[in-house]
């Protein structure tokens, strides 16, 4: 499998913490959870600095909400692409009611790769 220059990063943002996961756009690429980090700008910048070794183009995906809006604006002003998705427009499987921060971040990255998200 060839190395892609794009990396899709899913973020589930709350007031104090943010769960982060990433996936390459190739079919069959595994979604990897990076864990939970703080929402301060320095924590997010430190995590992003580690990613360019994997890819030159980063695409951030997060749910629309009051906690993550400033993070998306910050990433956009720094030259990254950011998608904000309405949670109600996210496709869900029937019976998939258990949600955790890690699962939501991984699901956002996976859905961004498949093109099933509606960007607000």
Secondary structure, 3 states (H helix, E strand, C coil): CCCCCEEEEEEEECCCEEEEEEEECCCCCCCEEEEEEECCHHHHHHHHHHHCCCCCEEEEEEECCCCCHHHHHHHHHCCCEEEEECHHHCCCCCCCCCCCHHHHHHHHHHHHHHCCCCEC
